[in-house]
Each structure stands twice: as structure tokens, then as C-alpha cells.
Amino acid sequence: MAENRKLAVLLAVILILASLVSFFGLSKVFSDPETFKSTIEVLDKEKNTVAAMSAASFAAAAAIDLLPGEAGKSISEALVDLGGYFVLIFAAIYLEKVLLAIGGFAAFKLLIPLGLIIIAICILVKRDGLKPAGMKMITLGLVLFMLVPSSVWVSQKIMDTANVSMDNITENLDKETDAINDSVGATGAAADANILQQLAGKAKSAISFSLDKVKELRDKMIDGVALFFVTTCLIPIIIFIILLMIINGLFGTNINVGSVMKSPMHLKSKAKKFVEGSAPEE
């Protein structure tokens, strides 16, 4: 009996020391932006790429709208419709940056130390009422900490495998937009100089060629937006679920997305039951 008590005290001391290491040591390391410098650089590059894609799409749509008649209207509308997806991708990237900024602090300064202390107290007083809550805090802390770096790593692998250069697509779209603007300007100048009949054919041919190129680039742009949507919106959700499954298996917890939302609501009632619980076993 005495040996069991000593073992329980020793285990509780180890858990408390681990919580102190997490609170005072690991939290500083994993709250430092330099720790995730490469991940931040990848997110900034993605943000700049999406911004360039958005600007190129709207510029191309504006240039096509200047053309007479209905030429290229469907292409222009498709490029404008991409705007909503760009906003969604921007929001996802900024959310990842926010989670990266607060993930280390929240995990190693709050969730993990608190979870370890709760488990240590449960061991000392021989009550297990709050032990599952402590395990869930540790689990959520680890998931929160690993989510963004893991998601960015997987996303980069997908982008490398897809071998899609959005920078080249954006540059080519800008070139074709300039070509359309030049052709429209040349047509207007020819009309002022009364030589429209001599240059109208050339201008029309140039515009038609540019529209065909823009249509091809539009299709590639749509593919790129779909790829960014997958890597910035869907991959983090999938990684979150996978990390929960892995850590659940390692710690023997049974936490899911629904219980993540319910845990704070039930924590107060569990604490009350813990305080009012029966006397510890002899």
C-alpha cells in the first residue's frame, strides 16, 4: 500500500515537472516565429501567388469586357467568378498563419500543462473523474501544435507532385491581357485616322488569337484554383482528423470533432462531480 502511494506520488511529481517544462521551456521555443520560419515562408509564397492570380484574372476580365460585341463574354464571366474562390483561399491561408502563431502558445502554455496537472491531481487523490478531460486537453494541444506544419508539408508534396507553376500561368495571362489591350488601342487609333479598313483584319486576328490563349489559360487557372482549394481548405481538415485518430490511439482517448466542441460545456459539470465525488478508495 505504501509502495503504491509512493509510486503515485512519484508519477504525479513527474507529470508536474513535465508541465513546468512545457510551460516555461517548450512554450517559448514553439511560440517563436523563427521555429516555423520555413512554414511561414511557404504560406507567404502561397498568399503572394494567389494575390497575383486574382489580379491577373480581374485584369484579363476587364480587358475582355472592352472588346466590342459578345466576344469573350463567357471567358470574362468565368474569370470574375474565380474571385469568390480567391477570397476563400486567402481566408484559409490567413487562418493557417493565425493557428501557427497561437498553436505553440496554446498547446505548451495552456492545454498541455493544465492537462498534465489535472492528471497528476487525479493520481494523488485517487479520483479519475477529470482524468479523461486532462487527456483530451493534452490531445488537443498536440493536434493544435502539429496541425499547420503537417498540413503545409503535405500540401507542398501535393503541389510538387502536380507540378503546376501558377507563376508561369499568371505571367502568360498578363501578357495576353496586354496583347488584347494593345489590339483594342490599335483599332481605336485606326478609326481616328480613317484607316480602319486596313488594320481591322489584323487587329481582329490578334484579338481572336489572344482570346484563344486566354481561354486556355483560364482553364489552367481554374485547375490551379482547385488545387489551392484542396491544399489550403481540405488538407488541413483531413490532417486534423488523421492527427486526432493517431493521438487517440497513442493515448487511448476517445475524442472527435464533436466532442472538441462539447468538452468546454461539460468541463464545469465534471469538475463539480469531481469535488463532490466519493471518498478515495483505501
C-alpha positions in Angstrom: 0.0 0.0 0.0 2.8 2.4 1.0 4.7 1.5 -2.2 1.7 2.2 -4.4 1.3 5.5 -2.7 5.0 6.4 -3.3 4.6 5.3 -6.9 1.6 7.5 -7.3 3.4 10.5 -5.7 6.4 9.9 -8.0 4.3 9.8 -11.1 2.4 12.9 -10.1 5.7 14.7 -9.5 7.0 13.7 -12.9 3.8 15.0 -14.5 4.0 18.3 -12.7 7.7 18.7 -13.7 6.7 17.9 -17.3 4.0 20.6 -17.1 6.6 23.1 -15.8 9.0 22.2 -18.7 6.1 22.7 -21.1 5.0 26.0 -19.6 8.4 27.6 -19.1 10.5 26.0 -21.8 8.7 24.4 -24.7 6.2 27.3 -24.9 9.0 29.8 -25.6 10.5 27.6 -28.3 7.3 26.9 -30.1 5.9 30.4 -29.8 8.9 31.8 -31.6 8.2 32.6 -35.3 11.8 31.5 -36.1 10.9 28.0 -35.2 8.4 27.9 -38.0 10.3 30.2 -40.4 10.2 27.8 -43.4 6.4 27.1 -42.9 5.7 30.9 -42.7 7.7 31.4 -45.9 5.6 28.8 -47.7 2.4 30.4 -46.5 3.6 33.8 -47.6 4.6 32.5 -51.0 1.1 30.9 -51.4 -0.5 34.2 -50.4 1.5 36.2 -52.9 0.8 33.6 -55.7 -3.0 33.7 -55.0 -2.9 37.6 -55.0 -1.1 37.6 -58.3 -3.6 35.1 -59.7 -6.5 37.2 -58.5 -5.1 40.4 -60.0 -4.3 38.7 -63.3 -7.8 37.2 -63.6 -9.6 40.5 -62.9 -7.2 42.4 -65.3 -7.9 39.9 -68.1 -11.7 40.1 -67.4 -11.6 43.9 -67.6 -9.6 43.8 -70.9 -12.0 41.3 -72.5 -15.0 43.5 -71.4 -13.6 46.3 -73.6 -14.0 44.2 -76.7 -17.0 45.0 -78.9 -20.0 42.7 -79.0 -20.2 39.5 -77.1 -16.6 38.4 -77.9 -15.1 36.7 -74.9 -18.0 37.4 -72.6 -18.1 33.8 -71.3 -14.4 33.9 -70.6 -14.7 37.2 -68.8 -17.5 35.9 -66.6 -15.6 32.7 -65.7 -12.5 34.8 -64.7 -14.7 37.1 -62.5 -16.4 34.1 -60.9 -13.0 32.9 -59.6 -13.0 35.9 -57.3 -15.0 34.2 -54.6 -12.6 31.2 -54.5 -9.7 33.6 -54.2 -11.3 35.1 -51.1 -11.9 31.7 -49.6 -8.3 30.6 -50.3 -7.0 33.9 -48.8 -9.0 33.3 -45.7 -7.8 29.8 -45.3 -4.1 30.9 -45.6 -4.6 33.6 -43.0 -6.3 31.2 -40.7 -3.3 28.8 -41.0 -1.0 31.7 -40.2 -3.1 32.6 -37.1 -3.1 28.9 -35.9 0.6 28.7 -36.5 1.1 31.9 -34.4 -1.0 30.8 -31.5 -0.7 27.0 -31.7 2.5 26.6 -29.9 1.5 29.0 -27.1 -1.9 27.5 -26.7 -0.6 23.9 -26.7 2.5 24.2 -24.4 1.5 27.2 -22.3 -2.2 26.3 -21.6 -3.6 22.9 -22.7 -0.7 20.5 -22.1 0.4 21.9 -18.7 -3.2 22.1 -17.5 -3.9 18.6 -18.7 -0.8 17.2 -17.0 -1.6 18.9 -13.7 -5.2 17.6 -13.8 -4.0 14.1 -14.3 -1.4 14.5 -11.5 -4.1 15.7 -9.1 -6.3 12.7 -10.1 -3.5 10.3 -9.3 -2.7 11.9 -6.0 -6.4 12.0 -4.7 -7.3 8.7 -6.4 -10.2 10.1 -8.4 -10.4 9.6 -12.1 -13.4 11.9 -12.8 -11.3 14.6 -14.5 -8.6 12.4 -16.0 -10.3 12.0 -19.4 -10.6 15.8 -19.6 -6.9 16.1 -18.9 -6.1 13.6 -21.6 -8.3 15.4 -24.0 -6.5 18.7 -23.3 -3.2 17.1 -24.0 -4.5 15.5 -27.2 -6.0 18.8 -28.4 -2.8 20.6 -27.6 -0.7 18.2 -29.6 -3.1 18.3 -32.5 -3.2 22.1 -32.5 0.6 22.3 -32.4 1.1 19.8 -35.3 -1.8 20.8 -37.5 -0.4 23.7 -39.6 3.2 22.4 -40.1 1.8 19.0 -41.1 -0.8 20.5 -43.4 1.8 22.7 -45.1 4.2 19.8 -45.6 1.5 17.6 -47.2 0.3 20.5 -49.3 3.8 21.1 -50.6 4.2 17.5 -51.6 0.9 17.6 -53.5 1.9 20.8 -55.3 5.3 19.3 -56.2 3.6 16.1 -57.5 1.0 18.1 -59.5 3.9 20.1 -61.0 1.7 23.2 -61.6 3.5 26.5 -62.0 0.9 29.1 -61.2 3.6 31.9 -61.6 4.0 31.0 -65.3 0.3 30.8 -65.9 -0.1 34.2 -64.2 2.7 35.8 -66.3 1.3 34.4 -69.6 -2.2 35.7 -68.7 -0.8 39.1 -68.1 1.0 39.0 -71.5 -2.3 38.1 -73.3 -4.1 40.8 -71.4 -1.6 43.3 -72.6 -1.9 42.0 -76.2 -5.7 42.4 -76.0 -5.3 46.0 -74.7 -2.8 46.8 -77.4 -5.1 45.4 -80.1 -8.1 47.3 -78.8 -6.0 50.5 -78.7 -4.7 50.0 -82.2 -8.2 49.5 -83.5 -9.3 52.8 -81.9 -6.3 54.7 -83.3 -7.0 53.3 -86.8 -10.6 54.6 -86.6 -9.5 58.1 -85.7 -7.1 58.1 -88.6 -9.6 56.8 -91.1 -7.6 53.7 -91.9 -9.8 51.2 -90.0 -10.3 49.0 -93.1 -6.5 48.5 -93.4 -5.9 47.4 -89.9 -9.2 45.9 -88.8 -8.4 42.5 -90.1 -5.0 42.3 -88.3 -6.5 43.6 -85.0 -9.4 41.1 -85.2 -6.9 38.3 -85.8 -4.7 39.3 -82.9 -7.7 39.6 -80.6 -9.0 36.2 -81.6 -5.6 34.6 -81.0 -5.3 36.3 -77.6 -8.8 35.2 -76.7 -7.9 31.6 -77.5 -4.8 31.8 -75.4 -6.8 33.4 -72.5 -9.4 30.6 -72.7 -6.6 28.1 -72.5 -5.0 29.9 -69.5 -8.4 30.3 -67.9 -8.8 26.5 -67.9 -5.3 26.2 -66.3 -6.2 28.9 -63.8 -9.3 27.0 -62.8 -7.2 23.9 -62.3 -4.8 25.9 -60.1 -7.6 27.4 -58.0 -9.0 23.9 -57.5 -5.5 22.7 -56.4 -5.1 25.6 -54.0 -8.6 25.0 -52.6 -7.7 21.4 -51.9 -4.3 22.2 -50.3 -5.5 25.2 -48.2 -9.0 24.2 -47.3 -9.4 20.4 -47.4 -6.0 19.1 -46.5 -5.9 20.9 -43.1 -9.3 19.3 -42.2 -8.1 15.8 -43.3 -4.8 16.3 -41.4 -6.8 17.3 -38.3 -8.9 14.2 -38.4 -5.8 11.9 -39.0 -3.9 13.5 -36.1 -6.9 13.0 -33.8 -7.0 9.3 -34.8 -3.3 8.8 -34.3 -3.1 10.6 -30.9 -6.3 8.9 -29.8 -4.6 5.6 -30.5 -1.5 6.6 -28.7 -3.2 8.0 -25.5 -6.2 5.7 -25.5 -8.6 8.7 -25.6 -11.9 8.8 -27.5 -12.1 12.4 -28.8 -13.7 13.5 -32.0 -14.6 16.8 -33.7 -18.0 16.9 -32.0 -16.5 16.3 -28.6 -14.0 19.0 -29.1 -16.9 21.5 -29.2 -18.7 19.8 -26.3 -15.8 19.4 -23.9 -15.8 23.0 -22.6 -19.5 22.8 -22.0 -19.2 19.7 -19.9 -16.0 20.6 -18.0 -17.8 22.6 -15.3 -20.2 19.7 -14.6 -17.3 17.2 -14.5 -15.4 19.5 -12.1 -18.4 19.6 -9.8 -18.7 15.8 -9.8 -15.0 15.6 -9.1 -15.3 17.8 -6.0 -18.4 16.1 -4.7 -17.2 12.6 -5.5 -17.0 9.8 -3.1 -14.1 9.4 -0.7 -10.9 7.8 -2.2 -10.5 4.1 -2.1 -8.5 2.7 0.8 
